Structure formats: C-alpha cells, structure tokens
Amino acid sequence: MTTKSNKTILHVDMDAFFASVEQHDHPELQGKPVVVGAQPDKRGVVSAASYEAREYGIHSAMPSREAYQRCPDAIFMPVNSARYGEVSREIHKIFEEFTPFVESVSIDEAFLDVTGSFRIFGDGATIARKIKDTIKSKTGLNASVGVAHNKFLAKLASDLDKPDGLTVVPSTRGQIMEFLAPLAVSRIWGVGKVTGATLAEAGITTIGQLQKSSEAELGNIIGKHSARHLLRLAMGEDERELEMGREEKSISKEHTFEFDCQSPEELKFILAELVDNVGDRLRQAGKFAGQARLKLRWQGFKTITRQRIFPNPVCDDFSLREMANAIFDNEELIKPVRLIGFGVGKLADSAPRQLSLFGFEDVVDAKKERLSRTVDDIREKLGQDSIRRGSAGKQK
C-alpha cells in the first residue's frame, strides 16, 4: 500500500459547467455571455455564468435581475438538471477508465487517486492531460485539473489556471511551501471573508506570511484549533483519504414564486412538480426515502419546515405526492408564500416492509413503483413534457 506522501491525487473541475453545456448544445451561444438560472424578469438567482458573463462581474447566487443590470446582452437559460446530470455521468465514466478510486464531490468535480495507474497511463501530469483530452473529445467541454500528493493541494491547483488549466504541485516540502507562499490566504479551505478580514487586520494576507506565523500568535488571532488547522494547510499538509461511494443524504427541490402566492391550488400544482423531480432523482439514485420534508417561506422571509416519516421507505411518485399533500394540508396559509420546497431524507438502498395480513399493500406498493419507473422511461425517450400533470396531480 502506498503511503500518503507518495500518492498522486487529481482534482478535476469542469469549467463553468452548466453554462458550458448550454454553449456546447447551442453553438450559437459560444463566445457570448450566458447565464444559467432564473430569467431576469423573475425572482431568482444565477446558478452558473459563462466566462464571458463573468467578465461583467456576474457570478453564481447573484440575483438574476442584478446580473441583467450588469450585462443586458446576457443570454439567460433555464436550469436543465436532467441534461447536466447526463453529461456528468458521462464524465464520471471517463474517470473510471483511468482509476477505480474516484471521490465524486459534486456534479462537476471529483478527486481521483491515480497512484496505481502509472504503469498503464504514465505519471500524474500525463494522466491529467489524457483525462482532459478524453473529456474534450467525448463531451466537447473543458476541465481544469490539479495534480498533487493530497486533496488540499490538488483542489487548490485546479483553480489556479482556469479555464482549461493543468497545474502540477511540486512534491518536496520546501518546494511546496515555496509554491504556496505567494498565494492569498483565501486560497486555503476555511478562510472565508470573516477569517480573511481578521488575518488581514493582523497583517497576514498571503500563505507565505501564514507560514512564518507561530501557532501561539496565530491562536491569539483566530483561536487555537483554527490556527493549528490553517498552519498545517499552509505547509501543504492534508492527510484526508478519498471518500469513495459518497452518497446524497437527502434530495430536494425548491421553487421561488415571481409574485408571492396564496392560492392553495397553485401551490399544490407546483408542489406536485417538485415531488416529480425529487421522485425521479430518487429512483435514478437507486434509493428509497424514509422521510418527507415540506418547506415554506412566507412573505417577509420567515421559513418553516415540516417533516414526516413514511411507514415504509418509498420511491414512487404516488406515495411521495400523498405524503407531500398531507403535510401541506396540515399547514394554515397564514401569509402569501414566497418559496415552496419538497425533499426526502433517511435514504436507504432497499425498502424492507412490514408484512401485511393478506399482502395486498405490498402488491399495490410494487405496482406504484413499477408505474413510476415506466413514466421515467417514457419521459427519457420522449421528453419531460411527454407526460405532464394536471392541477389535481393526475397524469395526463
């Protein structure tokens, strides 16, 4: 088994992933500022921005209206989760061509341990280049890759030369410290705006200045525990192993209304759409939900969540919808609703059931699940709009 010091870890990060997929699928958008998220005349935020849009200061989580003000010529595209998931799965299959040791961090980034792949594919930099080229040839998208002997350094390196970058971190302690020294302390995990401002007040703005600090004096500034953590990272030390098989602990979907809504019929219609989305993702993940959760944000931004446990874990739309409606019907609409959300938790790989007297409930549950999966297949072949829902929540 290899030791931590001679591992080779890659961090692969897709460049402006959502926006890049849209530009690839719609060639007329290439070279133009593309914003993925809510329309500028709607209430909502930016999910992703192309590099052309970023030149105007547009970034994720920015209100779409502000993004439009910064760049009126920007092209706003709705979020296409199904398409992004499809491309992400294709990219992750490429990773597995080079190593079985993959930690999927999110839909557009992953850590790869390629230490055992050298004899087949070459060293870390060579493998990184081959992965980038394969992703480009199969998906048309660019990825930035960091190559290092631990996760922290690989993650940091992948962000240094975007887009389409490839950065290799030196391997010896002295070279690593020299590599890190000129970088801003904000490059270190855990250094956000508050900690960064605190360090800046103490005259520490670069990792090199952090390297020269003692644990005692740094502890007086940000606390003993944080000081020890930051100093280790400033020296390039990170002993975390890859976490293979990372799984979602919950699945959820939310909708923000353009105008605050107090119509129970409209709210339940949107809720049914959210349930469908969650149910589809639940089945794609091969999971069963043990808990349902409803989220309501009132006018004025007060937010409530309500949760209930399923008698048996489920994955079919019918059971999910029934539970969502039951939770919703139990809430009094005291104010207009700004946001509604639905989610599931307590995910399991299987659905053990209590035996019923005649087994009738088990047969019904199995039919519900089969029907839901049939609807998934039809939508995948003919499109998401091939089977839609009426206001009463019935398929049509």
C-alpha positions in Angstrom: 0.0 0.0 0.0 1.3 3.4 -0.9 2.0 6.0 1.8 0.3 9.3 2.0 3.4 11.1 0.9 3.8 9.3 -2.4 0.2 9.3 -3.5 -0.8 11.2 -6.7 -4.2 12.8 -6.4 -6.0 14.7 -9.2 -8.8 17.2 -8.7 -10.8 17.6 -11.9 -13.1 20.6 -12.0 -15.3 21.3 -15.0 -15.1 24.9 -16.2 -18.4 26.9 -15.9 -20.1 23.5 -16.2 -23.8 24.4 -16.6 -23.1 27.3 -18.9 -20.5 25.3 -20.9 -23.1 22.5 -21.5 -25.5 25.1 -22.8 -22.9 26.6 -25.1 -22.0 23.2 -26.4 -25.6 22.1 -27.0 -26.4 25.5 -28.6 -23.4 26.5 -30.8 -24.9 29.9 -31.4 -24.2 30.7 -27.7 -20.5 30.1 -27.9 -18.4 33.2 -27.2 -21.5 35.0 -25.7 -22.3 35.9 -22.1 -24.6 33.0 -20.9 -26.3 33.0 -17.6 -28.0 29.8 -16.3 -30.7 30.3 -13.8 -33.9 32.4 -13.3 -34.9 34.8 -16.0 -34.1 38.5 -15.3 -37.7 39.4 -15.0 -38.3 36.7 -12.5 -37.4 36.5 -8.8 -34.5 34.1 -8.5 -30.7 33.7 -8.7 -27.9 32.8 -11.1 -26.9 29.1 -11.0 -23.9 29.5 -13.3 -22.3 32.0 -15.6 -20.1 31.5 -18.6 -16.6 33.1 -18.6 -17.9 35.8 -21.0 -20.6 36.7 -18.4 -18.1 36.6 -15.6 -16.2 39.5 -17.2 -19.2 41.6 -16.2 -18.9 40.5 -12.5 -21.8 38.0 -12.8 -21.4 35.0 -10.5 -23.5 32.2 -9.0 -26.0 33.1 -6.3 -26.3 36.6 -7.7 -29.9 37.8 -8.2 -30.8 37.4 -11.9 -32.1 41.0 -12.0 -28.7 42.2 -10.9 -27.0 40.0 -13.5 -29.2 41.6 -16.2 -28.3 45.1 -15.0 -24.6 44.3 -15.2 -25.0 42.8 -18.7 -28.3 43.5 -20.5 -26.9 41.5 -23.5 -26.5 38.3 -21.5 -28.5 35.3 -22.7 -30.5 33.7 -19.8 -31.1 29.9 -20.0 -33.2 27.9 -17.6 -31.5 25.2 -15.5 -31.6 21.8 -17.3 -30.8 19.5 -14.4 -31.5 16.3 -16.4 -29.1 17.3 -19.2 -26.3 18.3 -16.7 -26.7 15.0 -14.9 -26.4 13.1 -18.2 -23.2 14.8 -19.1 -21.9 14.4 -15.5 -22.4 10.7 -15.6 -20.5 10.5 -18.9 -17.6 12.4 -17.4 -17.5 10.2 -14.3 -17.4 7.1 -16.6 -14.3 8.7 -18.2 -12.7 8.9 -14.7 -13.3 5.2 -14.2 -11.4 4.4 -17.4 -8.2 5.6 -15.6 -8.8 4.6 -11.9 -11.4 2.9 -9.8 -10.6 5.3 -6.9 -12.9 8.3 -7.5 -14.5 10.6 -4.9 -17.3 12.5 -6.6 -17.6 15.8 -4.8 -20.4 17.3 -6.9 -21.9 17.1 -10.3 -18.9 18.9 -11.9 -15.9 18.0 -9.8 -14.1 14.9 -8.4 -10.9 13.7 -6.7 -9.1 10.8 -8.4 -6.3 8.7 -6.8 -4.2 7.7 -9.9 -1.2 6.3 -7.9 -1.8 2.8 -9.2 -2.3 3.8 -12.8 1.2 5.0 -13.6 2.4 1.8 -15.3 -0.6 1.9 -17.7 -1.1 5.6 -18.4 2.1 7.4 -17.3 2.7 9.9 -14.4 0.1 12.2 -12.8 0.6 15.0 -15.3 0.3 12.7 -18.2 -2.9 11.1 -16.8 -4.3 14.5 -16.2 -3.7 15.6 -19.8 -5.3 12.3 -21.1 -8.4 12.8 -18.9 -8.7 16.4 -20.1 -8.3 15.4 -23.8 -10.8 12.5 -23.4 -13.4 14.7 -21.8 -12.9 17.3 -24.6 -13.3 14.7 -27.3 -16.3 12.9 -25.8 -18.3 15.9 -24.5 -16.8 19.0 -26.1 -16.2 20.5 -22.6 -13.1 21.8 -20.9 -11.9 20.7 -17.5 -9.2 22.2 -15.2 -7.0 19.7 -13.3 -4.8 20.0 -10.3 -2.1 17.3 -9.7 -0.6 16.9 -6.2 0.1 14.4 -3.4 -3.0 15.3 -1.3 -6.6 16.6 -1.7 -6.0 20.1 -0.5 -3.1 20.8 -2.9 -4.9 19.2 -5.8 -8.1 21.2 -5.2 -6.1 24.5 -4.9 -4.1 23.7 -8.0 -7.1 23.0 -10.2 -8.3 26.6 -9.6 -5.1 28.4 -10.4 -5.2 28.3 -14.2 -8.8 28.3 -15.2 -10.3 27.7 -17.7 -8.8 24.6 -19.3 -5.8 24.6 -16.9 -3.4 21.9 -15.7 -1.3 22.7 -12.7 1.2 20.3 -11.1 2.2 21.0 -7.5 5.9 20.2 -6.6 6.5 17.1 -4.4 9.1 18.1 -1.8 8.2 20.0 1.4 10.4 23.0 0.6 9.1 23.3 -3.0 5.5 23.0 -1.8 5.9 25.8 0.7 7.6 28.0 -2.0 4.7 27.2 -4.4 2.1 28.2 -1.8 3.9 31.3 -0.3 2.8 34.0 -2.8 -0.9 32.8 -2.9 -3.6 34.7 -1.0 -4.7 33.1 2.3 -8.2 33.0 0.9 -7.0 30.0 -1.2 -7.0 27.9 2.0 -10.1 25.9 2.8 -11.8 27.5 5.8 -10.6 31.1 5.2 -13.7 33.0 4.2 -14.5 36.7 4.3 -14.6 36.9 8.1 -11.4 34.9 8.8 -9.7 36.6 5.9 -10.5 40.0 7.2 -9.3 39.0 10.7 -6.0 37.8 9.3 -5.6 40.9 7.2 -6.0 43.1 10.2 -3.1 41.2 11.7 -1.0 41.8 8.6 -1.4 38.3 7.2 -2.6 38.3 3.6 -0.5 35.6 1.9 0.1 31.9 2.7 3.8 32.8 3.0 3.1 35.2 5.8 0.9 32.5 7.4 3.8 30.0 7.1 6.0 32.4 9.2 3.5 32.7 12.0 3.8 30.6 15.1 0.8 28.6 16.3 0.7 30.6 19.6 0.5 34.0 18.0 -1.9 32.8 15.3 -4.0 31.2 18.0 -4.4 34.6 19.7 -5.9 35.9 16.4 -8.2 33.1 15.2 -8.3 30.6 18.0 -6.0 27.6 18.8 -7.9 25.0 16.8 -8.2 27.1 13.7 -4.6 28.1 14.0 -3.3 24.5 14.0 -5.6 23.7 11.0 -4.5 26.6 8.9 -0.8 26.2 9.6 -0.9 22.5 8.5 -2.6 23.5 5.3 -0.2 26.5 4.8 2.6 23.9 4.9 0.8 21.8 2.3 -0.2 19.0 4.8 -3.5 17.2 4.4 -3.9 13.6 5.4 -7.5 13.1 4.3 -8.2 10.0 2.3 -10.6 9.8 -0.7 -14.1 9.0 0.3 -15.4 6.6 -2.3 -19.1 6.0 -2.6 -20.1 9.4 -1.3 -23.9 9.5 -1.4 -26.6 12.1 -1.1 -28.1 12.2 2.4 -31.1 14.0 1.1 -32.7 15.0 -2.2 -34.8 18.2 -2.5 -36.1 20.8 -4.9 -37.5 24.3 -4.4 -39.5 26.9 -6.3 -39.4 30.7 -5.7 -42.5 32.5 -7.0 -42.3 35.6 -9.1 -45.1 37.1 -7.0 -46.0 35.8 -3.5 -48.6 33.1 -3.8 -51.6 32.4 -1.5 -53.6 30.1 -3.9 -53.7 26.6 -2.5 -54.4 25.2 -5.9 -51.4 26.9 -7.5 -49.2 25.9 -4.5 -50.2 22.2 -4.8 -49.7 22.3 -8.5 -46.1 23.5 -8.0 -45.6 21.0 -5.2 -46.6 18.2 -7.5 -43.9 19.3 -9.9 -41.3 19.4 -7.2 -42.4 15.9 -6.0 -42.0 14.5 -9.5 -38.5 16.0 -9.7 -37.4 14.6 -6.4 -39.0 11.2 -7.2 -37.2 10.9 -10.5 -33.8 11.7 -8.9 -34.6 9.3 -6.0 -35.1 6.4 -8.5 -32.1 7.4 -10.6 -30.0 7.2 -7.4 -31.5 3.7 -6.7 -32.7 4.9 -3.2 -35.8 4.7 -1.1 -36.9 7.6 1.1 -37.8 7.1 4.8 -38.7 10.8 5.4 -40.5 13.6 3.6 -40.0 17.3 4.2 -42.0 20.3 3.2 -40.5 23.8 3.2 -42.5 27.1 3.1 -41.1 30.6 3.1 -43.6 33.2 3.9 -43.8 36.8 2.7 -41.3 38.5 4.9 -38.8 35.6 4.6 -39.9 33.6 7.7 -39.3 29.9 6.9 -40.8 26.8 8.3 -40.1 23.1 7.6 -42.3 20.2 8.4 -41.2 16.5 8.4 -42.9 13.2 8.5 -41.7 9.6 8.4 -43.0 7.1 5.9 -44.4 3.8 7.3 -42.1 2.0 4.9 -39.3 3.5 2.7 -40.7 4.5 -0.8 -39.5 5.8 -4.1 -42.8 6.0 -6.2 -44.4 9.3 -7.1 -47.8 8.3 -5.7 -46.6 7.8 -2.1 -44.4 10.9 -2.2 -47.2 13.0 -3.5 -49.7 11.7 -1.0 -47.3 12.5 1.9 -46.4 15.9 0.4 -50.1 16.8 0.2 -50.8 15.5 3.7 -48.1 17.7 5.2 -49.2 20.7 3.1 -52.9 20.3 4.0 -52.0 20.3 7.7 -50.5 23.8 7.4 -52.5 27.0 7.6 -51.6 29.5 4.9 -51.2 32.4 7.3 -49.4 34.6 4.7 -48.6 34.6 1.0 -45.9 32.1 0.1 -42.6 33.3 -1.4 -40.9 29.8 -1.7 -42.1 26.2 -1.5 -39.8 23.2 -1.4 -40.0 19.4 -1.1 -37.4 17.0 -0.1 -36.7 13.5 1.2 -34.2 12.1 3.6 -33.3 8.9 5.6 -32.3 7.4 2.2 -31.9 3.6 2.0 -30.7 1.1 -0.6 -33.8 -1.1 -0.2 -37.3 -0.9 1.2 -37.9 -3.6 3.9 -41.6 -3.8 4.5 -43.7 -5.0 7.4 -45.8 -7.9 6.3 -49.5 -7.2 5.9 -52.2 -9.7 6.7 -53.0 -10.5 3.1 -50.1 -8.9 1.3 -52.4 -6.5 -0.6 -50.5 -3.4 0.4 -47.2 -5.0 -0.8 -48.7 -5.6 -4.3 -50.1 -2.1 -4.5 -46.7 -0.6 -3.5 -44.9 -2.7 -6.1 -47.3 -1.5 -8.8 -46.9 2.1 -7.8 -43.1 1.8 -8.1 -43.3 0.0 -11.5 -45.7 2.6 -12.9 -43.4 5.4 -11.7 -40.4 3.8 -13.3 -42.4 3.3 -16.5 -43.2 7.0 -16.6 -39.5 7.7 -16.1 -38.7 5.6 -19.2 -41.3 7.3 -21.3 -40.0 10.8 -20.3 -36.4 9.8 -21.0 -37.4 8.6 -24.5 -39.9 11.2 -25.5 -39.0 14.2 -23.3 -40.0 15.5 -19.9 -43.2 17.1 -21.3 -44.5 13.8 -22.8 -46.4 13.1 -19.6 -47.5 16.1 -17.6 -49.6 16.6 -14.6 -52.9 18.4 -14.3 -53.8 20.7 -11.4 -55.3 17.8 -9.4 -52.0 15.9 -9.6 -53.2 13.3 -12.1 -51.1 12.1 -15.0 -52.2 13.2 -18.4 
